[in-house]
Structure formats: structure tokens, C-alpha cells
Amino acid sequence: MRENIDVLVHEMGLRDGLQSIDTIFTTEGKMAWIKREAEAGVPQIQVGSFVPPKLLPQMADSAEIVRKSLAIEGLTVSALAPNLKGAQNAMTAGAHQIGIVMSVSEAHNFSNVRRSVQDSLDDFSLIVEYRNAHAEYKDVCISGGMATAFGCTISGPVPLGEVMRVAEGLLERGADRLSVADTVGYANPGQVKELFDELYRTVGHDVGIGAHFHDTRGLGLANAFAALEAGVCELDASLAGLGGCPYAPGASGNIVTEDLVFMLESMGLRTGIDLDGLLEAREIMEAQLKGEPVHGTFAKTGLPLGFQYAPAA
């Protein structure tokens, strides 16, 4: 966590947003979006996904986007990789943080990557071993992502014990941090508080933990607030709420970055992000869309009279 902020907002629109829509942004268009968000103070952006281009043509230029984003001073550049090959490519490109995502739900994991959860955990070990065997990658953060941690469109409720088992398995295999995702929008605030309370009891408070929510059923910000109350201080979001999970019908709409930042700053929690800058980034993004819906209420209303950003400590 950076010293000058209380909550790290991790922008996901360039990956989770773009992978779920038909529009294919140009590399130049992506970079304009990234640069404006970084100028607005967004500290970390997931700029792409290292998957085969034939599966997600929207991500075909991820290596180039990572390399160009590294030139932006102060920006933590993250990327997603589904397997060892993808992680190797992400490391070669220079990503600071690589998210390796697996589903807690066996059914969803098999539908997504054609592997059992145990197989995915074993593959995760190979990625960490590869990073550790190459001195040039020693500072790369390997993040263990747990999708469908709150529920699954295929098998329904996901037992809390299964989430803890996967979390412990990831840490035992060398994960530097954990990310817990409500991939298909099943979570409610009470469930979120219960899960993160149990997760901290299980793995301790020294482990970095982030949360990823979707607003599929209108509870995205409420769930983010519940995560904050449990002690989470890293939250994913997507500009204009773009995107969702392409493998989960109906799971559209990440929580809106600008709405989340407004909520946090209103609560006195420092994000280091300028809201007017976010709206300018949103305009850059919207100019490249081809009919895809955008979301969010802050963009419609702006700052209230007398609003003040959270004061510096």
C-alpha cells in the first residue's frame, strides 16, 4: 500500500471491461485512456490479459500495452494470465503484477479453463517457481485470484470452507497476495463481511488482499463498503462500469471506478485520485465505444456543493 493513500483503487476496465465487449480499441486509444487515468492519480491499472488472441482479440496487443505503460511514472502496471505460458509472456513484457485467476467453483473453473481447481493450484506452483528461478523477475508480484468466491452461475452457492482451502493453497504455493472476486454478482454485504472476516482469521492480516465486485444485482458499492469494514484496502473497479465475465451469462457491470472513488473520498478515505480527471478519462474511453452501454451516477451529477477530498494524514 502506498503511504499517501488509504484505499488502493485498481482500474480493471482495460482488461475486464474490454474483454467483455465487441469493440476492439486501437493500441493508441488504450494508451490515451491509460495515460489520462494515471494523470488523474489512479495508482494501478490492469492493462491487458495474456491469453491467445484468437480467444480474446481485444487483448492481442497486451504485450505492447504493458511495455508502453511502463513509461508512465508512478503507475503500477498489472496484467492477467490464465496459465504458465501467459505468465511467462507477461513477465517478458515487464508487468509489475500478474494476476493468476482460478475459480473456487469446480464447475466454473472447468468451464473457464478446462481444469480442476487442484490442477489450477498445481499450475500456480509452476508460475511461482518460474518467477523465482529467474532473477530478472524477482520483483514481479504474483497475485492469486479466486473467482466465483461468493457464488457460481453453474453450481450455485460456494461453501466458505472451499474459499479458505483455495486461499491457503495459493499462499502455500507462494502467492504474494490474494484477490477475491464476486465474478457473477452473487454477493451481499453480510456475506462479504463474513467471508473477509474468516479470510483474515485464516491467513492473517499481513497478507495483501484485494476485492473485486460486480454490480450485476445492484449491490456492488454496498459490497465494497462491507469489504472495507472487514479490513480490505484494495478494491477493483472499471471506468463507467464497463465489462463483466464473458463466461457467466448476465454477469455484466463491474463497480464504477468514479462512483467508488467518490464514495471513498466522501468517507474521508484517501485514494489520491482526481474525479474530474476520471471524467475526462471516461470521455476518452466513451469516444471509442461502438454502442456498448456505460454506467455510473457520479458522471451524471458531478460533485456536490461543498465537497472536499479526504485530507492528507
C-alpha positions in Angstrom: 0.0 0.0 0.0 1.3 3.5 -0.9 1.9 5.8 2.0 -0.2 8.7 0.7 -3.5 6.7 0.2 -5.9 4.7 2.4 -7.5 2.6 -0.3 -5.9 1.5 -3.5 -8.3 1.6 -6.4 -7.2 -0.8 -9.1 -8.6 0.0 -12.6 -9.8 -3.1 -14.4 -11.5 -1.5 -17.4 -8.7 -2.1 -19.9 -8.9 -5.8 -19.2 -12.2 -6.9 -17.6 -14.0 -4.2 -19.4 -12.7 -4.6 -22.9 -12.7 -8.4 -22.9 -16.5 -8.4 -22.5 -17.5 -6.1 -25.3 -17.4 -6.3 -29.1 -15.4 -3.0 -29.7 -11.7 -3.6 -30.2 -9.8 -0.5 -29.1 -6.7 0.6 -31.0 -3.4 0.5 -29.1 -3.3 4.3 -29.3 -6.8 4.5 -27.9 -6.0 2.3 -25.0 -2.9 4.3 -24.2 -4.8 7.6 -24.3 -7.2 6.1 -21.7 -4.4 4.7 -19.5 -2.4 7.9 -19.6 -5.3 10.1 -18.6 -6.3 7.8 -15.7 -2.7 7.7 -14.5 -2.6 11.5 -14.7 -5.8 11.6 -12.6 -3.9 9.7 -9.9 -5.1 6.1 -10.4 -2.2 4.2 -8.9 -2.6 0.8 -10.6 -4.2 -0.3 -13.9 -4.7 -3.8 -15.2 -3.8 -3.1 -18.8 -4.3 -6.4 -20.5 -4.6 -10.2 -20.5 -2.1 -12.7 -21.8 -4.5 -15.1 -23.5 -4.4 -16.4 -27.1 -5.5 -13.6 -29.4 -8.0 -16.0 -31.2 -9.9 -16.3 -27.9 -9.9 -12.6 -27.0 -8.8 -10.4 -29.9 -9.4 -7.4 -27.7 -6.3 -8.4 -25.8 -4.0 -9.1 -28.8 -1.8 -6.1 -28.1 -1.3 -6.7 -24.3 2.5 -7.1 -24.5 2.8 -3.7 -26.3 0.4 -2.0 -23.9 2.4 -3.3 -20.9 5.7 -2.1 -22.4 4.3 1.4 -23.2 2.5 1.7 -19.8 5.8 1.1 -18.0 7.0 4.5 -19.2 4.2 6.2 -17.1 5.9 7.4 -14.0 4.4 6.1 -10.7 2.0 3.7 -12.4 1.8 0.1 -11.2 1.2 -2.0 -14.4 -0.8 -5.2 -13.8 -2.0 -7.9 -16.2 -3.9 -11.1 -16.1 -2.6 -14.5 -17.2 -4.5 -17.8 -17.2 -1.6 -20.2 -17.2 2.2 -20.6 -17.2 2.7 -19.5 -20.8 0.6 -16.4 -20.3 2.5 -15.6 -17.1 5.9 -16.0 -18.9 4.7 -13.6 -21.6 3.5 -11.1 -19.0 6.9 -11.2 -17.2 8.8 -10.8 -20.5 6.7 -7.7 -21.3 7.5 -6.3 -17.8 4.3 -6.3 -15.9 4.7 -5.3 -12.2 1.9 -7.5 -11.0 0.4 -10.6 -12.6 -3.0 -11.9 -11.6 -3.4 -15.7 -11.9 -7.1 -16.4 -11.6 -8.8 -19.6 -10.9 -12.4 -20.3 -9.8 -13.2 -21.7 -6.4 -16.2 -23.4 -8.0 -15.1 -26.6 -9.7 -17.8 -26.3 -12.3 -16.9 -22.7 -13.3 -13.1 -23.5 -13.3 -13.6 -26.4 -15.7 -15.9 -24.3 -17.9 -13.4 -21.4 -17.9 -10.0 -23.2 -18.2 -10.8 -26.9 -18.6 -9.0 -27.8 -15.4 -9.9 -28.9 -11.9 -9.2 -26.4 -9.1 -6.4 -28.7 -7.9 -4.9 -28.7 -11.4 -5.0 -24.9 -11.4 -3.3 -24.8 -8.0 -0.6 -27.1 -9.3 -0.2 -24.8 -12.3 0.1 -21.8 -10.0 3.1 -23.5 -8.3 4.8 -23.7 -11.7 4.3 -20.0 -12.3 5.9 -19.1 -8.9 8.7 -21.5 -9.5 9.4 -19.9 -12.9 9.4 -16.4 -11.4 11.7 -17.5 -8.6 14.1 -19.2 -11.0 14.7 -16.0 -13.0 16.5 -13.3 -11.1 15.2 -10.6 -13.5 11.7 -11.3 -12.4 12.3 -11.4 -8.7 10.3 -8.3 -8.0 7.2 -9.3 -10.0 4.2 -9.7 -7.7 2.2 -12.9 -8.3 -1.4 -12.4 -7.3 -3.6 -15.4 -6.6 -7.1 -14.7 -7.8 -10.1 -16.5 -6.6 -13.1 -16.2 -8.9 -16.7 -17.2 -8.0 -15.8 -16.9 -4.3 -19.4 -15.9 -3.4 -21.4 -17.9 -5.8 -21.5 -19.6 -9.2 -23.9 -19.5 -12.1 -23.3 -23.2 -12.8 -23.3 -24.7 -9.3 -24.9 -22.1 -7.1 -23.6 -21.3 -3.6 -19.9 -21.8 -2.9 -19.0 -23.1 0.6 -16.9 -20.7 2.7 -14.6 -23.6 3.5 -13.8 -24.1 -0.1 -12.7 -20.4 -0.4 -10.4 -20.8 2.6 -9.0 -24.0 1.1 -8.1 -22.3 -2.1 -6.7 -19.3 -0.3 -4.4 -21.4 1.8 -3.4 -23.4 -1.2 -2.4 -20.3 -3.1 -0.3 -18.9 -0.2 1.3 -22.3 0.4 2.4 -22.2 -3.3 3.9 -18.8 -3.0 1.2 -16.2 -3.8 2.4 -12.7 -2.9 -1.2 -11.5 -2.4 -4.8 -12.7 -2.8 -7.7 -11.3 -4.8 -11.3 -12.4 -4.0 -13.8 -11.9 -6.8 -17.6 -11.9 -6.9 -17.3 -12.9 -10.6 -21.0 -13.3 -11.3 -22.6 -10.8 -8.9 -24.0 -13.1 -6.2 -22.6 -11.5 -3.1 -24.5 -9.4 -0.5 -22.9 -7.2 2.2 -23.4 -9.6 5.0 -21.8 -12.4 3.1 -18.9 -10.2 2.1 -18.2 -9.2 5.7 -18.4 -12.9 6.8 -16.1 -14.1 4.1 -13.4 -11.5 4.6 -13.6 -11.8 8.4 -13.0 -15.5 8.0 -10.2 -15.0 5.4 -8.3 -12.7 7.7 -8.7 -15.2 10.6 -7.4 -17.9 8.3 -4.4 -16.2 6.6 -3.7 -13.3 8.9 -3.5 -9.5 8.3 0.0 -9.5 6.8 -1.2 -10.8 3.5 -2.3 -8.3 0.9 -5.9 -8.9 0.0 -8.0 -7.2 -2.7 -11.7 -7.4 -3.6 -13.4 -7.5 -7.0 -17.1 -6.9 -7.2 -19.7 -6.8 -10.0 -22.8 -4.7 -9.8 -25.0 -7.3 -11.5 -27.7 -7.1 -8.9 -27.1 -3.5 -7.7 -25.0 -4.3 -4.6 -21.5 -3.5 -5.9 -20.8 -0.4 -3.8 -22.6 -1.9 -0.8 -20.3 -5.0 -1.0 -17.3 -2.8 -1.4 -18.3 -0.9 1.8 -18.7 -4.3 3.6 -15.2 -5.3 2.4 -13.8 -2.0 3.8 -15.4 -2.7 7.1 -13.7 -6.1 7.2 -10.3 -4.5 6.6 -9.8 -4.7 2.8 -8.0 -1.7 1.4 -7.6 -2.7 -2.2 -10.6 -2.6 -4.5 -11.0 -3.3 -8.2 -13.3 -1.1 -10.4 -13.9 -0.3 -14.0 -14.3 3.1 -15.5 -18.0 3.6 -16.4 -18.7 0.1 -15.0 -17.5 -1.4 -18.3 -17.4 -5.2 -18.6 -18.1 -8.4 -16.8 -17.4 -12.1 -17.1 -17.8 -13.4 -20.7 -18.2 -16.9 -19.3 -21.1 -16.1 -17.0 -24.4 -15.0 -18.7 -25.8 -11.9 -17.1 -22.7 -11.0 -15.1 -22.2 -7.6 -16.6 -21.1 -4.5 -14.9 -18.1 -4.1 -12.7 -18.4 -1.5 -10.0 -17.9 2.0 -11.4 -14.5 3.5 -10.7 -15.7 7.1 -10.5 -18.6 6.2 -8.2 -16.3 4.1 -6.0 -13.7 7.0 -5.7 -16.5 9.5 -4.8 -17.8 7.2 -2.1 -14.3 6.6 -0.6 -13.3 10.3 -0.7 -16.7 11.3 0.8 -16.0 8.9 3.7 -12.6 10.5 4.4 -10.6 7.7 2.8 -7.8 8.9 0.5 -7.5 7.5 -2.9 -5.1 10.0 -4.5 -7.5 10.2 -7.5 -8.9 13.4 -9.0 -12.6 12.9 -10.0 -12.6 15.5 -12.8 -9.6 13.7 -14.3 -11.6 10.4 -14.2 -14.5 12.0 -16.1 -12.0 13.2 -18.7 -10.7 9.6 -19.0 -14.3 8.4 -19.3 -14.8 10.8 -22.3 -11.7 9.4 -24.0 -13.0 5.8 -23.4 -16.6 6.5 -24.5 -15.4 8.2 -27.7 -14.0 4.8 -28.8 -17.0 2.6 -27.9 -19.5 1.4 -30.5 -22.8 1.3 -28.8 -21.8 -0.6 -25.6 -23.6 0.6 -22.5 -21.9 2.6 -19.9 -22.9 3.1 -16.3 -22.5 5.2 -13.2 -24.3 8.0 -11.4 -21.4 10.3 -10.5 -20.8 11.1 -14.2 -24.4 12.4 -14.4 -24.4 14.6 -11.3 -20.8 15.6 -10.6 -19.5 16.9 -7.2 -22.0 18.2 -4.7 -21.7 21.7 -3.3 -19.1 21.9 -0.6 -17.4 18.6 -1.4 -13.9 18.2 -0.1 -11.4 15.4 -0.9 -10.2 13.4 2.1 -7.5 15.4 3.8 -3.8 14.2 3.8 -2.8 12.5 7.0 
